[in-house]
């Protein structure tokens, strides 16, 4: 991940009175600035400075919820200020990160750093939080000026059974669409059988299950922090485990809605159809990819699937057919598929050992550099279908001049509210 904290202004708050030397070193090395606040008075004084702050990095003592309650009130007063929470989990009772994720979000935390933390943890958390703040400013500025759409495109990949190549297709679409200027989120909804994390060889910190306990309005501001950034512009939210509760259609619709508000494209690796989850979002798709293999059972099931999609009112031009693992010697031709389902395949993925090798290596097959490989052919076909006439290939407008969000804090009323809050908590 590319980290850039140049000119970032970070305010560090710790009621224990200890500096964070690692945080200070990271900021100074990258041309940033850090100041310390060790009590309510100094915190309020720093927040009132007219030049403002890009980030509040707050240390929360163990077994003491006063800091979390204070940060929750601060977040309500200054919702635009990103917050990174640092917690020391040593000693019983341990703080259960997942169980308390909603509490952290309520107090405005976009990142959690667990102590003892190394440099990579701290630098990554601060970088992601400041990047999120920058993207929020860009988003607000562009929406205000009518520069971008407020709804990202939704691409759903489904099939009539397992083993057809849904994960191959979903990762290929996401990798093809993603770029530093075009942000894509790949969501694995095939719980508990989802293979996106395995195919990309990532170890997720959070899964779709962690989004379901979050208020939909809050989820928009924190969704990126719950994803793993696989490549620049390519974010992944993995499927839940077998022990997690199965997602409801309401949970899924809230997640998809939040993702479309944050990302330019949302790619969903959906469970095999028919499935209530797939049915609940099928009417919103920009493209619906039906992936099947060249055998009679799959083609007959595909015909029934397409009839169901037609009855759901999905435009024909949004429905794409991908014929996977195709070989001329299998006894079923492209013409046979067309005759069986009444439509020609949108793209044909040849049977190629390089596809399996790429999956085993944890690399999207479309990233293959050989122009004659199946991966490159697949990438070209996807780009032709989804990007050929799409205006979002243009770069995002240049970043607006940095507006200090914390000018909102300059009023005496905010200062008084903070001082009253900490007096009530017994900190002053």
C-alpha positions in Angstrom: 0.0 0.0 0.0 1.3 3.4 -0.9 1.5 5.6 2.3 1.7 9.4 2.2 1.3 11.5 5.3 3.0 14.6 3.9 1.7 17.7 5.7 -0.8 15.7 7.7 -1.6 17.2 11.1 -2.3 14.6 13.8 -3.4 15.3 17.3 -2.5 12.6 19.9 -4.6 12.4 23.0 -3.6 10.3 26.0 -5.0 11.0 29.5 -2.1 8.8 30.9 0.3 11.6 30.0 2.6 9.5 27.8 3.8 10.5 24.3 3.6 8.1 21.4 7.2 8.2 20.2 6.6 5.9 17.3 3.7 8.0 16.0 5.8 11.1 16.3 8.7 9.6 14.4 6.4 8.4 11.6 4.9 11.8 11.1 8.1 13.7 11.2 9.8 11.4 8.8 7.0 11.9 6.2 6.8 15.7 6.6 3.7 15.6 8.9 3.1 17.2 12.3 1.9 15.8 15.6 0.9 17.6 18.8 0.0 16.0 22.2 -2.9 16.6 24.5 -2.8 15.0 28.0 -5.9 16.4 29.6 -9.3 18.0 28.7 -8.0 21.5 28.8 -5.2 20.9 26.4 -7.4 18.8 24.1 -10.0 21.6 23.9 -7.3 24.2 23.3 -5.7 22.2 20.5 -9.1 21.5 18.8 -9.8 25.2 18.8 -6.7 26.1 16.7 -7.8 27.7 13.4 -5.4 25.6 11.3 -7.3 22.5 12.4 -6.4 18.8 12.5 -6.6 16.0 9.9 -6.8 13.2 12.5 -7.3 12.5 16.2 -5.2 9.6 17.5 -6.5 8.6 20.9 -5.2 6.2 23.5 -7.9 4.4 25.4 -6.8 2.9 28.8 -7.9 -0.7 29.4 -10.9 -1.3 31.6 -11.9 2.4 31.4 -14.8 3.3 29.2 -14.7 7.0 30.1 -12.4 7.7 27.1 -14.8 5.9 24.7 -17.8 7.8 26.1 -15.9 11.0 25.7 -14.9 10.3 22.1 -18.5 9.4 21.3 -19.6 12.8 22.4 -16.7 14.4 20.6 -17.7 12.5 17.4 -21.2 13.9 17.7 -19.9 17.4 18.0 -17.3 17.1 15.2 -18.4 14.2 13.0 -15.9 15.1 10.2 -12.8 14.4 12.3 -11.4 10.9 11.7 -10.4 9.1 14.8 -7.8 6.3 15.3 -8.2 4.4 18.6 -5.2 2.8 20.3 -6.0 0.2 23.0 -3.9 -1.9 25.3 -5.6 -5.2 25.6 -3.3 -6.7 28.2 -4.8 -8.0 31.4 -8.3 -9.4 32.1 -10.9 -8.8 31.1 -9.7 -8.5 27.5 -11.4 -6.2 25.2 -13.2 -8.3 22.5 -12.5 -6.3 19.3 -15.2 -7.9 17.2 -17.9 -7.8 19.9 -17.2 -4.1 20.5 -16.8 -3.1 16.9 -20.1 -1.2 17.0 -19.0 0.7 20.2 -15.8 1.8 18.4 -17.7 3.0 15.4 -20.1 5.0 17.6 -17.2 6.9 19.0 -16.0 7.7 15.5 -13.1 5.3 15.2 -12.2 4.5 11.6 -9.2 2.4 12.7 -8.2 0.4 15.8 -4.5 -0.2 16.8 -4.0 -2.9 19.3 -1.0 -2.5 21.6 1.7 -3.6 21.7 1.7 -2.3 18.1 4.6 -2.3 15.6 5.4 0.5 13.1 3.5 -1.2 10.3 0.3 -1.2 12.4 0.6 2.4 13.4 1.6 3.7 10.0 -1.0 1.7 8.2 -3.8 2.9 10.5 -2.9 6.5 10.3 -2.4 6.4 6.5 -5.8 4.7 5.9 -7.6 7.1 8.2 -6.1 10.2 6.6 -6.7 8.8 3.2 -10.4 8.2 4.2 -10.6 11.9 5.3 -9.1 13.0 1.9 -11.6 10.9 0.0 -14.5 12.2 2.0 -13.4 15.8 1.2 -13.0 14.8 -2.5 -16.4 13.1 -2.5 -18.2 16.1 -0.9 -16.5 18.6 -3.2 -17.3 16.6 -6.4 -20.9 15.8 -5.4 -21.4 19.5 -4.5 -20.2 20.5 -8.0 -22.0 17.6 -9.8 -18.7 16.0 -10.7 -19.5 12.4 -9.9 -22.4 10.1 -9.4 -23.5 9.2 -5.9 -24.1 5.6 -6.8 -21.5 3.2 -7.9 -22.2 0.5 -10.5 -23.2 -3.0 -9.2 -21.9 -6.1 -11.0 -23.2 -9.4 -9.6 -21.7 -12.8 -10.5 -23.8 -15.9 -10.0 -24.4 -19.4 -11.4 -26.7 -22.3 -11.0 -24.3 -24.4 -8.9 -20.9 -24.7 -7.4 -17.6 -25.1 -9.2 -18.7 -23.1 -12.2 -16.1 -20.3 -11.8 -17.9 -17.5 -10.0 -14.9 -16.6 -7.9 -12.7 -16.6 -11.0 -15.1 -14.3 -12.8 -15.7 -12.0 -9.8 -12.0 -11.5 -9.1 -11.3 -11.0 -12.8 -14.0 -8.3 -13.1 -12.8 -6.5 -10.0 -9.1 -6.6 -11.0 -10.0 -5.4 -14.5 -12.0 -2.4 -13.3 -9.7 -1.4 -10.4 -7.1 1.3 -10.8 -5.7 4.1 -8.6 -8.3 6.4 -10.1 -11.2 3.9 -10.2 -12.1 2.3 -6.8 -13.7 -1.1 -6.8 -15.0 -3.2 -3.9 -15.3 -7.0 -4.3 -17.8 -8.4 -1.8 -18.0 -12.2 -1.2 -21.6 -13.1 -0.2 -21.2 -16.8 -0.6 -21.2 -17.6 3.1 -19.7 -19.9 4.4 -18.3 -21.3 1.1 -16.8 -18.0 -0.3 -13.4 -18.5 -1.9 -12.4 -14.9 -2.6 -10.0 -14.6 0.3 -8.5 -18.0 -0.5 -8.2 -17.1 -4.2 -6.4 -13.9 -3.5 -4.5 -15.3 -0.5 -5.5 -12.6 1.9 -6.2 -12.9 5.6 -9.1 -10.6 6.3 -9.4 -8.7 9.6 -13.1 -8.3 9.1 -15.8 -10.0 7.1 -19.3 -9.2 5.8 -20.6 -10.4 9.2 -18.9 -7.4 10.9 -21.0 -5.0 8.8 -24.4 -6.3 9.8 -24.3 -4.9 13.4 -23.5 -1.4 12.1 -26.0 1.3 11.6 -26.4 1.7 7.8 -25.7 5.5 8.0 -22.4 4.8 10.0 -21.4 2.0 7.7 -20.8 4.4 4.8 -18.1 6.2 6.7 -16.4 3.0 7.9 -16.8 0.5 5.2 -13.4 1.0 3.6 -11.7 0.4 6.9 -13.5 -3.0 7.1 -12.1 -4.0 3.7 -8.6 -5.2 2.7 -6.9 -3.2 0.0 -5.5 -5.9 -2.3 -4.1 -3.5 -4.9 -4.4 0.2 -5.4 -8.1 0.8 -5.9 -9.0 -2.9 -5.4 -10.8 -3.5 -2.0 -12.0 -6.9 -0.7 -14.7 -7.7 1.9 -14.6 -11.5 2.5 -17.4 -13.9 3.3 -18.2 -14.8 6.9 -17.3 -18.1 8.5 -19.5 -21.1 9.2 -20.0 -20.1 12.8 -21.4 -16.6 11.7 -25.1 -16.1 11.4 -26.3 -16.3 7.8 -26.9 -12.8 6.4 -30.5 -11.6 5.9 -31.6 -9.8 2.8 -32.0 -6.5 4.7 -28.3 -6.9 5.9 -27.2 -7.5 2.4 -29.1 -4.6 0.9 -27.8 -2.2 3.5 -24.2 -3.4 2.8 -24.6 -3.1 -1.0 -26.2 0.4 -0.6 -23.3 1.6 1.5 -20.7 0.1 -0.8 -22.3 1.8 -3.8 -22.1 5.1 -2.0 -18.4 4.7 -1.3 -16.9 2.9 -4.4 -17.1 3.5 -8.1 -17.9 -0.2 -8.8 -19.1 -3.0 -6.5 -18.6 -6.6 -7.6 -20.5 -9.3 -5.8 -19.5 -12.9 -5.7 -23.1 -14.1 -5.1 -24.3 -17.6 -3.9 -25.7 -19.9 -6.6 -29.1 -18.9 -7.9 -31.9 -19.3 -7.0 -31.1 -17.7 -3.6 -32.9 -15.0 -1.6 -29.8 -12.9 -1.3 -29.2 -12.8 -5.0 -32.9 -12.2 -5.7 -32.9 -9.2 -3.3 -30.3 -7.3 -5.3 -30.8 -8.5 -8.8 -33.0 -5.6 -9.7 -30.3 -3.0 -9.0 -27.5 -4.6 -11.2 -25.6 -2.7 -13.8 -24.5 -6.2 -15.0 -25.5 -9.7 -14.0 -22.9 -12.3 -15.0 -24.1 -15.9 -15.2 -21.2 -18.3 -15.3 -21.6 -21.9 -16.5 -19.5 -24.8 -17.7 -20.1 -26.6 -21.0 -22.2 -29.6 -19.8 -25.8 -30.4 -20.4 -27.0 -30.1 -16.8 -25.5 -26.6 -16.5 -26.9 -25.4 -19.8 -30.4 -26.6 -18.9 -30.2 -24.9 -15.5 -28.9 -21.7 -17.1 -31.9 -21.6 -19.4 -34.2 -21.7 -16.3 -32.1 -19.1 -14.6 -32.4 -16.7 -17.5 -36.1 -17.2 -17.7 -36.3 -16.3 -14.0 -34.1 -13.2 -14.6 -36.4 -12.1 -17.5 -39.5 -12.5 -15.3 -37.8 -10.3 -12.6 -37.7 -7.5 -15.2 -33.9 -7.3 -15.6 -33.0 -5.7 -18.9 -31.6 -8.2 -21.4 -28.6 -6.1 -22.2 -27.6 -6.2 -18.5 -27.4 -10.0 -18.5 -24.0 -11.5 -19.5 -23.2 -15.1 -20.0 -19.7 -16.4 -19.4 -18.9 -19.9 -20.7 -16.1 -21.2 -18.5 -13.6 -24.1 -19.0 -14.5 -24.3 -22.7 -12.6 -26.7 -25.0 -13.4 -27.7 -28.6 -13.2 -31.4 -27.7 -15.9 -31.6 -25.0 -18.8 -32.3 -27.3 -20.7 -29.1 -26.5 -20.0 -26.0 -28.7 -20.7 -22.3 -28.3 -23.5 -22.9 -30.9 -25.0 -25.5 -28.6 -25.2 -23.1 -25.8 -26.8 -20.4 -28.0 -29.3 -22.9 -29.2 -30.1 -24.2 -25.7 -30.5 -20.8 -23.9 -31.4 -18.6 -26.8 -28.5 -16.2 -26.3 -24.9 -16.1 -27.4 -22.3 -16.1 -24.6 -20.8 -12.7 -23.8 -17.4 -14.2 -23.3 -15.7 -17.6 -23.5 -13.1 -18.6 -21.0 -10.9 -21.4 -22.5 -9.8 -24.3 -20.5 -6.2 -23.3 -19.6 -3.9 -24.6 -16.9 -2.7 -21.0 -16.3 -6.1 -20.2 -14.8 -5.6 -22.8 -12.1 -2.0 -21.8 -11.6 -3.0 -18.1 -11.0 -5.7 -19.1 -8.5 -3.2 -21.3 -6.7 -0.7 -18.4 -6.6 -3.3 -16.0 -5.2 -3.2 -13.7 -8.2 -6.1 -12.6 -10.4 -5.7 -14.5 -13.7 -6.3 -11.3 -15.6 -3.1 -9.9 -14.2 -1.2 -12.3 -16.5 1.4 -10.3 -18.5 1.4 -12.7 -21.5 -0.9 -11.1 -24.1 -1.8 -14.5 -25.6 -2.7 -16.1 -22.2 -6.3 -16.9 -21.2 -6.0 -14.3 -18.5 -5.2 -11.5 -20.9 -7.9 -12.6 -23.3 -10.4 -12.5 -20.4 -9.2 -9.1 -19.3 -9.7 -7.7 -22.8 -13.1 -9.2 -23.0 -14.3 -7.8 -19.7 -12.9 -4.3 -20.5 -14.6 -4.4 -23.9 -18.0 -5.1 -22.2 -17.7 -2.9 -19.1 -15.3 -0.1 -20.0 -15.5 0.4 -23.8 -18.3 3.0 -23.5 -17.9 3.9 -19.9 -17.0 7.5 -19.1 -15.6 6.5 -15.7 -12.3 5.7 -17.3 -11.5 9.4 -17.0 -9.3 10.4 -14.1 -10.9 11.7 -10.9 -10.7 15.5 -10.8 -7.6 16.9 -9.0 -7.9 17.1 -5.2 -9.4 20.3 -4.0 -7.2 22.6 -1.8 -7.0 21.1 1.6 -9.8 22.5 3.7 -9.2 22.2 7.4 -12.3 20.4 8.6 -11.7 21.4 12.2 -12.6 25.0 11.6 -16.0 23.7 12.9 -14.5 23.6 16.3 -13.6 27.3 16.5 -16.8 28.3 18.2 -16.9 28.9 22.0 -19.9 26.6 22.3 -17.9 23.5 21.2 -15.1 24.4 23.6 -17.5 24.8 26.5 -19.3 21.5 25.6 -15.9 19.6 25.7 -14.9 21.1 29.0 -18.3 20.3 30.6 -18.1 16.8 29.3 -14.6 16.1 30.8 -15.6 17.8 34.1 -18.5 15.4 34.4 -16.1 12.5 33.8 -13.9 13.7 36.6 -10.9 14.4 34.3 -10.7 18.1 35.3 
